[in-house]
Amino acid sequence: MTASQNVLVAGAGLIGLCTAYSLARAGHRVTLVEKDEVGSGAARGNAGEITRIQATPMPEPEQLTEIFKGVTTRRHYLNIAPVAMPLLSAFGAGFIYNTMPSKVRENTRNLDQLVRGAFAAFDSYHEDGISLDGGGYGFLNSHTSVDALQKFRDNQVARADVFGIERPGQIMLDGDLHDFEPVLDEHVRAGYVANTERYIDPRLFVDELHEKLLELDVEILEHTELVGLNNNTARMRGVEGEITRGFDKAIVATGAWTTPSIDGLSGTRSAFVTSGTGYSYHVKPDRLPGYLLASIDRKTIGVPMSGELRVVGLMDFSSEIQEFSSQRVQHLASQASAFIKGIGDKPRFDEWTGPRPMTPNGLPIISPMKQHPNVIVATGHNMHGLSLGPVTAEVVVSMVEGRPGVVSGAEVDMKPFAL
């Protein structure tokens, strides 16, 4: 038995919630603080994907073309505001370096250490009574180009073989595809199903985690912002002023808000996590698809979620961490209606934007701080926060308890995730 410790977790997004829950069920005394409300940021508005074969680092050679388009037009899934380019220069240089094929292979191998344990970690949550409801199994990946989809599928077959799981199904064409999934637009020529992948309603997941934390007597302080910390003390600003709390260990899981404004983080790699803003909205189509629909060419996803369709996509970089643009939501809607029938004339609701904490190499930071070894930073999950939330939490619990992190029976090499 490991001695119970007082652990402060800053940030109640997906990583913070999972970490607080895994710590509490391991017997630690946990205080969770959140600058807004539980489940803020990207925790509730994402696509709900829990994936292995599609959880890869974002930097890859094809992104170089996307970056050029993102700078030159607003009519693209990636948008980089000119005013933000000086702020993104260091991040951009690192990102471009990591698009080298050798770096892509290295970063993918490193990330796969966590990906291997993603589903098992969710299974352990489900065994605890967390439902993982509101979604289903299977991603139907589609494209207007048969050759482009074949290349995409070949990569996913290789990924499935790495994990020893079922390969994606064969590509269906034209009439066969539309008979299989009638809601796909006729312009979509090819598609295949990856049955191993799953999706949930992240709103339900957040709510159930919140309930579990209350059952485990976790102290939750909302509207309380971490402003500074050292090796054993945190300073926070709440509704009644500044609060000081001691701790045995602290976890900084503040996502896109892991910035130099937190005193004690200045000068570390965690202080330069960059936020890419994503969008989603809901519609109620006449017919829901039977699978999560992913348009590979349009970089847009339609998710049947709790009886509605959630449309998710886009990536904006600006000078603001979280900035809503009705123009960008309209662009997302036009992209979705171009490959999903019966939604273009339906009213949109629950329009949402939220920050995705990004790192130049596409790997999360999961690491003690050198100057404050009792402080562990867990952030920068690059759009994989839901998929990797519970398994990240397992690794963080091991760090808190002074044990090596073990995922799927193998000890994790933490150097690639270090500050």
N, C-alpha and C positions, 0 to 999 in steps of 0.2 A: 504494500500500500504506500502511495506517495503522500507525504504530508500535505494537508490542505493549505493553499496560499490565498492571500488577498490579491485579486487580479483586477485591474482597471482596464476596461476595453473602451477605447474612444472610437465612435462611429457605429451607427446602427443600420448600416446598409447590409448587403448580403454577406460580405466577409465578416463584418463585426457581429452580426446576429449569429451566424454559424459558429464563430469562434466563442462567443459568450455561451452559447448552448452547449458546445462540446466541453468547454471548461467546467460549466456548472454540473453537467451529468457525470464528470470525472471527479466531482467532490470539492471543487474549488469555490471559494467565496467571490462572487463576481459583482462588480459594479459596471453598468453599461451607460455611457454618456453619449448624447447625440445633440448636435447643434440645432437640429430642426425637430422632426418627429421620427419615430421608429419607422424604418422602411423608406426613408427619403432617398434622394439621388436616383440612381438607376435601378434600385431594388425592385420596384413594382412595375415599371413600364417596359421591361425588356421582352424578348421573344419567348422566354420560358424554355429555352433549349437546354437539354442535358445531353451532351454529345461527346463522343470519343473521336470518331474519325474526322470531325470538322473542327476540333479544338486544336488549332495550330497557331503559331506566332503570325501576327499580321504582316511583318516585313517580308516581302518576297519580290523577285525581279519584276513581276507584272505590275507591282504597285508604282514603279517609276513613271509609267505612262499615266496612271490614275492621278498621281500627284500633279503632273503638268496640267491635266484637265481640271483638277480641283482649284488651281490657281487662276485659270483663264475663263471659267464659266460657272454660273450659279445653277446651270441645268445639268448637274452631274451629281451622282450619289455622294461624292467627296467634294467638300467646299472648304477652301482655305482663305480666310479673309485677309486682304493685303495688310490691314493694320496689325494683324497678329504675326506676320512673317518674321519681324525682328525677334519677337518673343519665342518663336518656334525654331530659331536658327540652330541652337545646340541639339534640340530634339530631332530636327530634320536631318542634320548631318549624321547623327547616330542611327536614325532610321534607315537612311540611304546605305550606310555602311553595312547594315544588317540584312540588306536585300541581296548581298553576294550569296551565290548558291552554297558555298561552304558554310557560311554563317547560318543560312536557313536550315541546313541539315543539322548543324550543331544545336541551334536553338530549339529545333523540333525534338531532338533526342532529349534535351534537358527538360522541356515542358512535359514530355511523355511520362516522365517519372511520376508526375501528379495525375496526369490523365488516366493512367492505368487504374488508379484507385477511385476514380470519380463515381462510378456506378455503385461500387461496394459501399462507399461512404453514404450515398443517398439511401441505399438499402438499410443501413444501420439506423438512419433517421426514421425510415418507414416502420422498422421494427419497434421503434419507440412510440409509435402512434401518430406520426406526422404523415398525412394522407398522400401527399404528392398528387393531388387531384387537379381536375380542370383541363387536362390535356389528353395525351395518348401516346402511341408509339408510331414511328415511321416518318421520315422526311422524304417528300416527293420533290427531288431536285429536277429542274427543268431548264431548257434553253431553246432559243430559236435556231441555234446552229447545232447540228448533229455532231460535227467534228469537235466543236468546243466542249460539248457535254461528254463526249467519249474521253477526251483528255482529262476532264474533271473526274469522271468515274474511275479512270485508270489510277489516278492518285488516291482515290478513296479505297479502291481495292487493295492497293499496297498498304494503306493505313490499317485496314481491317486485318490483313495478314500479320502485321506487326503485333496487334493485340490478340490474335488468335480468335477472332470473332467472325460471325457470318458476313460474307461479302455482300455488297449492295446488289440488288436485283439487276436483271438485264435491261437495257434501254428499250423503251417502247416508242414507236414512231406514229405520228399523225393520227389516223383513225383509231388504232389500237390504244394510243395514249388517251384520246378524248373519250373513248368508251370506258376506259378505266377511271378517269377523273373528269367528269363532264364540266366542271366549273373552270377548267383551263381554257383560255382563249385559243381560237383556231390558229393564231400566228405562232403559238408554241409548238415546235415540231418534235421535240424529244424530251423524254423524262424517264426517271427510274426511281425506285424506292429503296432507301436505306432503312431496313426494318429494325436495326439494332438501336437506333437513336430514339430519344423520347422527348416529350415536352410537357410542361405543367403550367398551371396558372401561378405566376410568381406572387400575385397578390394574396392568394390563399396560403402559399408557402410562408410568406412573411408574417401573416396573421397567426398561423399555427406556431411558428417559432416564437413569436411574441408571447402567446399563451403559455407555451412550455417554459419560457424564462420566468414568467410570473409564478408558475407552479413550483419552480425550483428556487424561489425566493431570491432571484436576481434583483438587485437594486437598479432601477432604470431611471435615469435623469434626462428627460427631454429638455430641449431648448437650453442646453448646457454645452458650451463650446470649449474644447481644449485650446488653451492659448500658450502653454509652456510646460516643460517638464524637465526633470533631471533623473538621476538613477533611482530615486525612491519617492519623489514627490511630483504631483501634477497640479498645475494651476488651471482653473476653469472659470469661465464667465457664464453665470446663470442669470435667471430673471431677477434674482435678489442681489446680484453683484458677484464679486470674485470669490471663488471657493478654492481651498487648498486641500488636497487629499494625499495621504501616504499610500504606498502599495508595496507588495513584494515583487510583483511583475506588472508591467503595463503593456497593452497591445494597442498600437496606433493603426487603426483600420479606417482611416478617414477618407479613403478613396481619392477623388479628384481634389479634395481639400487638403491633401498632404503637401503643404506649401511652406516656404520659408517664414510665413507669418506665424507659424507655431514655433515659439522660442525653444531652442534645443534641437531643432531639425536642420537649422541652417548649416550649409556646408556638406550635407549628406546627399547621396543620390536620390533619396526619397523626397527631398525638397523640390525636385524637378519633374515629378510626375505631371504629365500633360493631359489635359482634358479634351476628349473628342466628344461632341454632343450628338446624341442620337434622338430619333423621333419615333413616336408610335401614335396610332389612333384606332378607334373601334368603329365597325359597321355591323349591321345585322342583315346579311344577305338572305335571299330566298332559300338558298341551299348552302350549307357549310361543306367544305371539302372534307374528305376522309382522312387526310394527312396534313401535317405541316407542309405548306407549299413554299419552296424556295426557288426564286427566279435567279439563276446564276448570272445571266447577262444583265439583269436590271438591279442586282444587289438588293433585292426587296423580298420580304418574307410575309406570308399570310398564315396566321396561326389560328386554327379553331380552338377557342379558349372559353370555357364555361358558357357555351351556347352562343358566343359572339365570334366575330373574326377580328383579331388584332393584326394590324398592318405595321410592320417594323422596318426601319431602314435609315439610310443617310448617315453621314459622318461629317460634322462641321467643326472646324477649328477656328476659334475667334479669340478676342482678348477677354471675353467673359467666360466663366466656367459654365454657366447655364443661361442661355439666351434663346427665347422662343421666337420663331419666325413663321408667320402664317404663310409666307411665300414658299418656304421650304416644305411645310406640311402639304401644301397644294401640289408641289412637285412630287412628293412621296405618293400622294393619292393618284396622280396621273401615271406613275410607274406601276402601281398596283393594279389599276384598272386596265392596263395594257396586257396583263397576263392572267387576270382573274375576272371572269364574267360576272355580271350582275351586281357589281358594287359601285360602279361609277355614278349611278343616279341615287345612291342611298346616302342619307345624311351621316356625316361623321360626328362622333362624340368621343369624350375622354381623350381629347388631343393632349399629347404629353411630350415633353422634352427632358432629357436628363444626361448628365455627364458620364462618360466612360473613361476611367483612369487608364492612360496609355503609358507605355515605356518604349524607348527606342528599339529594344531587341525583342519586344513582344513577350517577355517573361515577367511574371509578377516579382515583386520584392517581398521576400519572407525572411527576415533577418534581424538578429539583435543589433543594436547600435554599438559601434566601437566605443564611443565615449560614455554611453549609458547602457551597459550590458543587461540590465534588468528591463530595458525597454525593447520590445520586439515590434518591428514595422511589418505590416501585412497589407499590401496595397498593389495597385497597378496590374489588375488582372485582364486588361485588354479585351473586353467584351466577353470574357469567359468567367465572370464572377459567379454566375449561378452554377455552371458546370463544375467549377473548381472550389466553390465555397466550402462544402463539408470536408473535402479532402485537405484543403488548406488548413481548416480548423484542426484536423487530426495532427498535422505537422506542428502547428503552433502549440497544441497541448503538450506534445513531446518536448518542445523547446522549453516551455514553462517548467516542466518536470525534470529537465536535465537529461533527457533520454534522446538517443538518435531517432530521427523520424523514419518510420518504416511504412511503406506503401506497397500493397500487394506482395508482401513478403520480402521486399528488397529495401535496404537502407537507402535513403534519398541523399544524393550528393547535393548539399545545400549551397555550394560555392556559386553556381550560376544565379542563385536568387539572393545573393548577399549584397549588402550595401557597399 
